């Protein structure tokens, strides 16, 4: 952090916090740091609700630190800039995703992969670590180093664009890195949820052939008619899966519940790539037969979010192609009900909180 940070210069903030593993949110007054010379202060307009917010609010991983103000899918307007800020001016639209800091000197940071920095700093603090505690986007303002904010396209819906700061970059980054963004290639998308539906949109904008793979036949019409997927596979149907063996260049697996990977590997062409974006079971390792990988020179890999350079690239691409998430906009005082619905999977496909119009002290 740069600049003075005395108590008098700290900025008053207001949001909704969870205080314990009950996961119940209520109004919360706190302070943000002073706006340093490299910082911007933003008025938050919208903040998406990520499924990880629910996990952390309820301490489902066992590491949560309270009180906690979640939120890392943030879109807002710049209200203050430090004297060394070059990227923004007051009035600019801006957005912040999953991180607000990194060491700046490790190999990952030097390669514009701050998300893999061992000292990366989360947008909101959800477990014990050294340094200042951070509060997230379920609040009225945010102070952040300009490096960890992106310029948000003027033509893009702020409510629909907010989830791209997590779900969008989470699918865009592996698609670009693993060569799964080339026109004409065949991409499988496992799971039609928050990440999956955005993956379909990006893939179609890249000019790819897309197959959605789901356990639920009820999602077929939406996948084909609304999202523009080329085909749909019911993963529980052996005949459908067998007919698609060896047809896909790559697969993005967005599912976070335990499921069989071998049938997905079988869908890949020679040199095909299965990219894991969900963590099905942190306690139980996945067991696989290596032979199908050897015989097809196939790859299983993983990916989480992306660096700041790539995040800016992603949101610019979304602006150019008008890619937004399908969202249900809610008021701040609806957040507890939204969390209950999210736990049941009752949302298509992301809740987004209208902070500017509904967060009142």
C-alpha positions as CSV (number, residue, x, y, z in Angstrom):
1,X,0.0,0.0,0.0
2,X,1.2,3.5,-0.8
3,X,0.5,6.8,0.7
4,X,-0.6,7.8,4.2
5,X,-3.2,5.7,5.9
6,X,-4.0,7.4,9.2
7,X,-7.3,6.8,10.9
8,X,-8.6,10.2,9.9
9,X,-8.0,9.5,6.2
10,X,-9.7,6.1,6.1
11,X,-12.9,6.1,4.2
12,X,-16.2,5.1,5.8
13,X,-17.9,2.1,4.1
14,X,-21.1,0.2,4.4
15,X,-22.1,-3.2,3.3
16,X,-23.6,-6.5,4.4
17,X,-21.5,-9.1,6.3
18,X,-21.8,-12.6,7.6
19,X,-20.6,-12.9,11.2
20,X,-20.5,-16.7,11.7
21,X,-21.0,-20.1,10.0
22,X,-24.8,-19.6,10.0
23,X,-24.2,-17.8,6.8
24,X,-26.7,-15.1,7.7
25,X,-26.0,-11.6,6.3
26,X,-26.8,-8.3,8.0
27,X,-25.8,-4.6,7.6
28,X,-22.2,-3.8,8.5
29,X,-20.3,-0.6,9.0
30,X,-16.5,-0.6,8.4
31,X,-13.7,1.4,6.9
32,X,-11.7,1.2,3.8
33,X,-8.1,2.4,3.6
34,X,-7.1,5.8,2.4
35,X,-6.9,6.3,-1.3
36,X,-3.1,5.9,-1.9
37,X,-1.1,7.4,-4.7
38,X,-1.6,4.3,-6.9
39,X,-5.1,3.6,-5.8
40,X,-8.6,4.3,-7.2
41,X,-11.8,4.5,-5.1
42,X,-14.8,3.2,-6.9
43,X,-18.5,3.5,-6.2
44,X,-19.8,0.0,-6.6
45,X,-22.8,-0.4,-8.9
46,X,-23.3,-4.1,-9.1
47,X,-21.7,-7.2,-7.5
48,X,-22.3,-10.8,-8.6
49,X,-22.7,-13.7,-6.2
50,X,-20.3,-16.5,-6.8
51,X,-20.9,-20.0,-5.5
52,X,-17.6,-19.7,-3.6
53,X,-19.2,-16.8,-1.6
54,X,-21.7,-19.2,-0.3
55,X,-19.1,-21.8,0.6
56,X,-17.0,-19.2,2.5
57,X,-20.0,-17.6,4.2
58,X,-21.0,-20.9,5.7
59,X,-17.4,-22.0,6.4
60,X,-17.9,-25.1,4.3
61,X,-14.2,-25.5,3.7
62,X,-13.4,-24.9,7.4
63,X,-11.1,-21.8,6.9
64,X,-13.6,-18.9,7.0
65,X,-12.7,-15.7,9.0
66,X,-15.4,-13.5,10.3
67,X,-16.8,-10.9,9.9
68,X,-16.8,-11.3,6.2
69,X,-18.0,-9.1,3.3
70,X,-17.9,-11.3,0.2
71,X,-18.0,-10.3,-3.4
72,X,-15.4,-10.5,-6.2
73,X,-17.5,-9.7,-9.3
74,X,-17.6,-6.0,-9.0
75,X,-18.5,-3.2,-11.4
76,X,-18.5,0.4,-10.5
77,X,-17.5,4.0,-11.3
78,X,-14.2,5.7,-10.3
79,X,-14.8,8.5,-7.8
80,X,-11.2,9.2,-6.7
81,X,-7.7,8.6,-8.1
82,X,-4.2,8.7,-6.6
83,X,-1.7,11.2,-7.9
84,X,0.3,8.4,-9.7
85,X,-2.7,6.7,-11.3
86,X,-2.5,6.6,-15.1
87,X,-5.1,4.1,-16.2
88,X,-8.2,5.8,-14.8
89,X,-9.9,9.2,-14.3
90,X,-12.9,10.1,-12.2
91,X,-16.1,9.0,-13.9
92,X,-14.6,5.9,-15.7
93,X,-16.3,2.6,-15.5
94,X,-14.2,0.0,-13.8
95,X,-14.3,-3.6,-12.5
96,X,-12.5,-5.8,-10.0
97,X,-12.4,-9.5,-9.9
98,X,-10.9,-12.2,-7.6
99,X,-7.7,-10.5,-6.5
100,X,-6.5,-7.0,-5.4
101,X,-2.8,-7.6,-4.9
102,X,0.3,-9.8,-5.5
103,X,4.1,-9.6,-4.9
104,X,4.9,-8.1,-8.3
105,X,8.3,-9.8,-8.5
106,X,7.9,-13.6,-8.8
107,X,7.9,-15.5,-12.1
108,X,4.1,-15.6,-12.2
109,X,3.8,-11.8,-11.7
110,X,6.5,-11.1,-14.3
111,X,4.6,-13.3,-16.7
112,X,1.3,-11.4,-16.1
113,X,-0.1,-14.4,-14.1
114,X,-0.7,-12.6,-10.8
115,X,-3.4,-15.1,-10.1
116,X,-0.7,-17.8,-9.6
117,X,1.5,-15.6,-7.4
118,X,2.0,-17.4,-4.0
119,X,1.4,-14.1,-2.3
120,X,-1.7,-13.0,-4.3
121,X,-4.2,-11.1,-2.2
122,X,-7.9,-12.0,-2.4
123,X,-10.5,-9.3,-3.0
124,X,-12.1,-10.3,0.3
125,X,-10.3,-12.1,3.2
126,X,-11.8,-15.4,4.0
127,X,-9.0,-17.1,5.8
128,X,-6.2,-16.1,8.2
129,X,-3.1,-14.7,6.6
130,X,-0.7,-11.8,7.2
131,X,-1.7,-8.3,6.2
132,X,-4.7,-6.1,6.3
133,X,-8.1,-7.7,6.2
134,X,-10.0,-7.0,3.0
135,X,-13.8,-6.6,2.5
136,X,-15.4,-7.4,-0.8
137,X,-18.1,-6.1,-3.1
138,X,-21.3,-6.5,-1.1
139,X,-20.6,-2.9,-0.1
140,X,-20.9,0.7,-1.4
141,X,-17.2,1.5,-2.1
142,X,-13.9,-0.2,-2.8
143,X,-10.3,1.0,-2.7
144,X,-7.9,-0.8,-5.0
145,X,-4.5,-0.4,-6.6
146,X,-5.2,0.6,-10.2
147,X,-3.2,-2.5,-11.5
148,X,-5.9,-4.8,-10.1
149,X,-8.8,-3.0,-11.7
150,X,-9.8,-3.3,-15.4
151,X,-11.4,-0.7,-17.7
152,X,-15.0,-1.8,-18.2
153,X,-16.5,-1.3,-21.7
154,X,-19.1,1.5,-21.9
155,X,-21.3,-0.6,-24.2
156,X,-21.5,-3.6,-21.9
157,X,-24.3,-4.1,-19.4
158,X,-22.7,-3.6,-16.0
159,X,-25.1,-6.1,-14.3
160,X,-24.6,-8.7,-17.0
161,X,-20.9,-8.1,-17.2
162,X,-20.2,-8.3,-13.5
163,X,-20.0,-12.2,-13.4
164,X,-17.4,-12.1,-16.2
165,X,-14.9,-10.9,-13.6
166,X,-14.9,-14.4,-12.2
167,X,-16.9,-16.8,-14.4
168,X,-15.8,-15.1,-17.6
169,X,-12.1,-15.1,-17.0
170,X,-12.3,-18.6,-15.5
171,X,-13.3,-20.0,-18.9
172,X,-11.6,-17.5,-21.2
173,X,-8.1,-18.0,-19.7
174,X,-7.8,-21.8,-20.3
175,X,-9.5,-21.5,-23.7
176,X,-6.8,-19.2,-24.8
177,X,-3.8,-20.9,-23.1
178,X,-4.7,-24.4,-24.3
179,X,-5.6,-23.5,-27.8
180,X,-9.3,-24.0,-27.4
181,X,-10.3,-20.7,-29.0
182,X,-9.5,-21.5,-32.6
183,X,-12.4,-21.2,-35.1
184,X,-13.7,-24.6,-36.3
185,X,-12.4,-26.6,-33.3
186,X,-14.9,-28.7,-31.4
187,X,-15.3,-27.8,-27.7
188,X,-17.2,-29.7,-25.1
189,X,-18.6,-27.9,-22.1
190,X,-19.5,-30.0,-19.1
191,X,-22.2,-28.4,-16.9
192,X,-24.5,-25.6,-17.9
193,X,-24.2,-23.4,-14.9
194,X,-22.5,-20.0,-14.1
195,X,-19.3,-20.9,-15.8
196,X,-20.7,-23.3,-18.5
197,X,-23.2,-20.9,-20.1
198,X,-20.5,-18.2,-20.3
199,X,-18.1,-20.7,-21.9
200,X,-20.6,-21.5,-24.6
201,X,-21.0,-17.8,-25.4
202,X,-17.2,-17.2,-25.6
203,X,-16.7,-20.4,-27.7
204,X,-19.4,-19.4,-30.2
205,X,-17.9,-15.9,-30.4
206,X,-14.5,-17.6,-31.2
207,X,-16.2,-19.4,-34.1
208,X,-16.1,-22.9,-32.5
209,X,-18.4,-25.9,-32.7
210,X,-19.8,-26.4,-29.2
211,X,-21.3,-29.4,-27.5
212,X,-22.9,-29.1,-24.1
213,X,-22.6,-32.2,-21.9
214,X,-25.1,-32.4,-19.0
215,X,-26.8,-34.9,-16.8
216,X,-30.1,-33.0,-17.3
217,X,-32.1,-33.3,-20.5
218,X,-34.2,-30.4,-19.4
219,X,-31.3,-28.0,-20.3
220,X,-31.1,-29.1,-24.0
221,X,-33.5,-26.5,-25.4
222,X,-31.8,-23.7,-23.5
223,X,-28.3,-24.9,-24.7
224,X,-29.3,-25.2,-28.3
225,X,-32.0,-22.5,-28.8
226,X,-30.9,-19.7,-26.4
227,X,-27.1,-20.1,-26.1
228,X,-26.5,-21.4,-29.6
229,X,-24.7,-24.6,-28.8
230,X,-24.4,-27.0,-31.8
231,X,-25.2,-30.2,-30.0
232,X,-26.2,-31.6,-26.6
233,X,-25.1,-34.8,-24.9
234,X,-26.9,-36.4,-21.9
235,X,-23.9,-37.8,-20.0
236,X,-26.0,-40.5,-18.5
237,X,-27.0,-41.9,-21.9
238,X,-24.4,-44.5,-22.9
239,X,-25.5,-44.5,-26.6
240,X,-25.2,-40.8,-26.9
241,X,-21.8,-40.8,-25.3
242,X,-20.5,-43.7,-27.4
243,X,-21.6,-42.0,-30.6
244,X,-19.5,-38.9,-29.7
245,X,-16.3,-40.8,-28.8
246,X,-13.2,-39.2,-30.3
247,X,-14.9,-36.1,-31.7
248,X,-13.8,-33.2,-29.5
249,X,-10.6,-31.2,-29.5
250,X,-11.1,-30.1,-25.9
251,X,-13.5,-30.1,-23.0
252,X,-14.0,-27.6,-20.2
253,X,-15.3,-29.4,-17.2
254,X,-17.1,-26.8,-14.9
255,X,-18.8,-29.3,-12.6
256,X,-17.9,-29.1,-8.9
257,X,-19.6,-32.3,-7.7
258,X,-17.9,-35.8,-8.0
259,X,-18.4,-37.3,-11.4
260,X,-16.6,-39.8,-13.7
261,X,-13.9,-38.4,-15.9
262,X,-13.1,-41.5,-18.0
263,X,-16.2,-41.0,-20.2
264,X,-15.1,-37.4,-20.9
265,X,-11.6,-38.5,-21.8
266,X,-13.1,-40.9,-24.3
267,X,-14.8,-38.1,-26.1
268,X,-11.5,-36.4,-26.9
269,X,-9.7,-36.7,-30.2
270,X,-6.0,-37.6,-30.3
271,X,-4.1,-34.7,-28.6
272,X,-7.4,-33.7,-26.9
273,X,-7.4,-31.7,-23.7
274,X,-9.7,-32.1,-20.7
275,X,-9.5,-28.9,-18.6
276,X,-10.8,-29.1,-15.0
277,X,-12.3,-25.8,-13.7
278,X,-14.2,-27.2,-10.8
279,X,-12.9,-29.1,-7.7
280,X,-15.3,-32.1,-7.3
281,X,-13.9,-33.4,-4.0
282,X,-11.0,-31.8,-2.1
283,X,-10.8,-34.7,0.3
284,X,-10.8,-37.6,-2.2
285,X,-8.2,-37.8,-5.0
286,X,-9.4,-38.7,-8.5
287,X,-8.4,-42.1,-9.7
288,X,-7.9,-42.6,-13.5
289,X,-6.5,-45.2,-15.8
290,X,-3.4,-43.8,-17.5
291,X,-3.7,-46.0,-20.6
292,X,-6.4,-43.9,-22.5
293,X,-4.1,-40.8,-22.0
294,X,-1.1,-42.7,-23.4
295,X,-2.9,-44.1,-26.4
296,X,-4.3,-40.8,-27.5
297,X,-1.6,-38.4,-26.2
298,X,-4.4,-36.7,-24.2
299,X,-4.0,-34.1,-21.5
300,X,-5.8,-33.5,-18.3
301,X,-5.1,-30.0,-16.8
302,X,-6.5,-27.5,-14.4
303,X,-7.0,-23.7,-14.4
304,X,-8.2,-20.9,-12.1
305,X,-9.1,-17.4,-13.1
306,X,-6.5,-15.3,-15.0
307,X,-4.0,-12.5,-14.7
308,X,-4.8,-8.8,-15.0
309,X,-3.6,-8.4,-18.6
310,X,-5.7,-11.4,-19.7
311,X,-8.7,-10.2,-17.7
312,X,-8.6,-6.9,-19.5
313,X,-8.4,-8.8,-22.8
314,X,-11.4,-10.9,-21.8
315,X,-13.6,-8.0,-20.9
316,X,-12.7,-6.1,-24.0
317,X,-13.5,-9.2,-26.1
318,X,-16.8,-9.5,-24.3
319,X,-17.6,-5.8,-25.0
320,X,-16.8,-6.3,-28.7
321,X,-19.0,-9.4,-29.0
322,X,-21.7,-8.2,-26.4
323,X,-21.1,-11.2,-24.2
324,X,-22.8,-11.1,-20.8
325,X,-23.9,-13.6,-18.2
326,X,-27.5,-14.5,-17.8
327,X,-28.4,-12.9,-14.5
328,X,-31.1,-12.3,-12.0
329,X,-30.7,-8.9,-10.5
330,X,-31.6,-8.7,-6.8
331,X,-31.7,-6.1,-4.0
332,X,-29.2,-6.1,-1.2
333,X,-31.8,-7.2,1.4
334,X,-32.6,-10.2,-0.7
335,X,-29.1,-11.7,-0.3
336,X,-30.1,-14.2,2.4
337,X,-32.9,-15.7,0.3
338,X,-30.5,-15.6,-2.7
339,X,-28.0,-17.7,-0.8
340,X,-30.7,-20.3,0.1
341,X,-31.7,-20.5,-3.6
342,X,-28.1,-20.7,-4.7
343,X,-27.6,-23.7,-2.4
344,X,-30.5,-25.4,-4.1
345,X,-29.2,-24.5,-7.6
346,X,-32.3,-22.3,-8.1
347,X,-30.7,-19.5,-10.3
348,X,-30.2,-19.1,-14.1
349,X,-27.3,-18.5,-13.9
350,X,-25.9,-15.8,-11.6
351,X,-27.4,-13.5,-9.0
352,X,-26.2,-10.0,-9.2
353,X,-26.8,-7.5,-6.4
354,X,-27.9,-4.0,-7.5
355,X,-25.7,-2.2,-4.9
356,X,-26.1,1.4,-6.1
357,X,-29.9,1.4,-6.0
358,X,-30.7,-1.0,-3.0
359,X,-27.8,-0.7,-0.5
360,X,-29.1,1.8,2.1
361,X,-27.7,2.6,5.6
